[in-house]
Amino acid sequence: NAEREIFYREMEDGLYTTGPYFLSKVLSTLPFHTVFLVLYTVPMYWLAGLQPTVKKFLGNCLYTYLAVYSSRCMALCISSAVTNFQVAAFIANLLFTVFLLSSGFIINLESLWLGVRWLKWTSYLKWSFQALNQIEFTGLTFTCNDTMVKMYGECPISNGSVALKSYDLERESLEECFSALAGIIALFLILSYVFLKFINQKPSK
């Protein structure tokens, strides 16, 4: 792409080294990323009818921010490692699909085959999805209609904690989710820098 061509040419001319370019690249995306998240999260939160408390709203904003920024860092990492756009897009879609399937959003994590269950620990979508669910469901209570009570003898999901447990989303705390997301972001950024520095960035046609 155009940016890679400019980067390659200016690196060849010795105008700057990898470090300053990488730092400016990361920092320059933060304002846009923040504005985008504010424009998305603020109306979405209230339109979805989530719990109207400041603490839960700010928690939702934080983990949504980390989830989206993890995606951006993954894209930066892949584009730094692969100079061909089509190949990079394929790898990005493949990784995102794996992370989505191991996040608990589509498939209950406990029902995953044991051989691939470990993938959930590498999925930033798993950590953000778990954190967002804990923020919203903690403290909620539910009521069941008479049919449900007669069928099960009691309300099968009487509160948010039971709901989280039924989907295996309560094992790790919010602090652990935050640490995992921060670690994944740091890993993507470190790998991005390494790829930029040691892989020939000459654009592939």
N, C-alpha and C positions, 0 to 999 in steps of 0.2 A: 504494500500500500504506500501512499504518498509519505506518510510519517516515517515509515521504515527506510524509504529511499533517502530522505533528508538526514535521518540519524546515521545511516551507513556512510553517506558522503561526508558529513561533517566530522564523524569519528575518523575517517580515513585522512581528512585534512588536519586532524589534531586540534580541532577547535575546543574540545572538551573531552573529559574522560567519562567512563560509564557511571561513576558515582554521582556527580552533579546532575547528569541527565535523569538518572533513575529517581533521585530525590525530588527533582522538579516535577517529574511525571506523576509521582505519588501525591505530592502536595497540591498540585494544580487540579487534581480530580476531586479533592475533598469538598470544596465549596459547592460544586455542581451536585455531588453526591448528597450533601446535606440538604440543599434546596429541594432536590427531587424527593427525598424521603419525607420532608415536611409537607410538601404538596400532596403526597400520597397518603401518609399516615394520618394526618389530622382529620380530613373528611372521612376516610375509610373507617376509622375507629368509631366515630359517632354514628355513621350510617349503618354499621354492622350491629349496633346496639350492645356493644361490650360494656363492661362494668364502668360506670361513670365516676371513677375516683382518680385523683391526680397521680397517686402512686402507681396504680395499674396502667394508666395511660403512659406515663413516662417509661415504665418497664417495657411496655409494648413497643414504644418508639425505639428504645435502646436495642432490643433483640432483633427488631426488624432491620434496623440500621446495620447491625453486625452481620445479619444473614445476607443482605444485599451487597454489603462491602466484601464479604467472603466471595461472592460470585464474581465481583469485579476483579478481585485479586487472583482468582482462579483463571479468569480470562487473560489477565496480564501475564501470568505464569506460562500459560500455554502459548500465547502469541510470542513470548520471548524465546521459547524453546523450539517452536516450529515456524519457519519463515513462509511456508506455503499456506495461503488463506484457507483453501478447501480442506486441507488435512487438519489444520488447527480447528476449524469449525466442527469437523467430524469428531475429533478427540474431545472437544468441549461438550458436545451433545452426548457423547458416550458417558463421560464422567458425570454429567448432570443427571442423566437417567439412572445411573448406579446410585448416586447420592439420594435421588428422589425415592427410589424403590426401597432403600434402606433407612428411610427417615421416620417411618411409622405413619406417614400420612396416607399411604395407599394400602399398605399391608401391615398388620399387627406384627411388631418386631418379634414376639415370641413364636409366631408361626413361620418365621423364616427358617430355611434349611440351615442346620448347624454349621455346615461348611462355609456358608457365606454370611452368617450372622455377624461375624467380626467386622464386616464392612460398615456397620452402623457407627462404629467408633470413629471412622474417618469422615463421616458425612456431616458437613456443617448444617445441612438442612435438618438432620436429626436433632442436633443440639438446639437450634433455633426453634424448631417446631415444638420440642419438649418444653422449652422455657416459656414460649408464648402460651401453651396450654396450661402450664402450671400457674402463670400469672392470672389467666382468666378464670380457671375452674376452682382454684383454691378459695374456700369460703362460701361457695355456692351450695344451696340446698335445692332438691328437686322433689316434686310430688308426682305420684302416679295415679292414673284413673282406676276405677274399681275393677275393670277388666284385667289390668296388669297385676293388681294386688291378688285377685282370685287365681290368676294363672301361676304366680310365683309364691304366693303366700305372704309376700311382703314386697315393698318397692325395691326392685333389683338394683337400681342406681339411685340411692337416696341423697347423695351429695357429690361435690366435685372430686373429693379424694377417691371415692369409689370409681368414678369415671376415669380418672387418671390411671388408677391401678389396673383397670380392666384393659387398658390399651398400652400398658407397660411404659407409662410416661412419667412415673413418679420416683424412679430409682435414684437419679442424680439431682442434686439441688440446683437452684438458680446460679449459685456461685460456681459450681462445677461446670455448668453449661457455659457461663461467661468465660471461664478459664479455657475451656476446650475451643471455643470460637476464637478467642484471642490467639491461642496457639496455632490454630489452622491458618488464620490470617498472616501471622508472623512467618509460618513455614512457606506459604505461597509467595510472600514478598522476598524472603531470602532466596528461594529457588529462582524467582524472576531475575533478581540481581545476578545470580551466578550464571544463569543462561545468557543474559545480556552480555556479560563480561567474557565468557569463554566460548560461546557459540557464534560462528560467523553470521552476522546479521544482514548479509547481502540479500536483497529481496529475491524471492523465487517467483518466476513468472508462471 
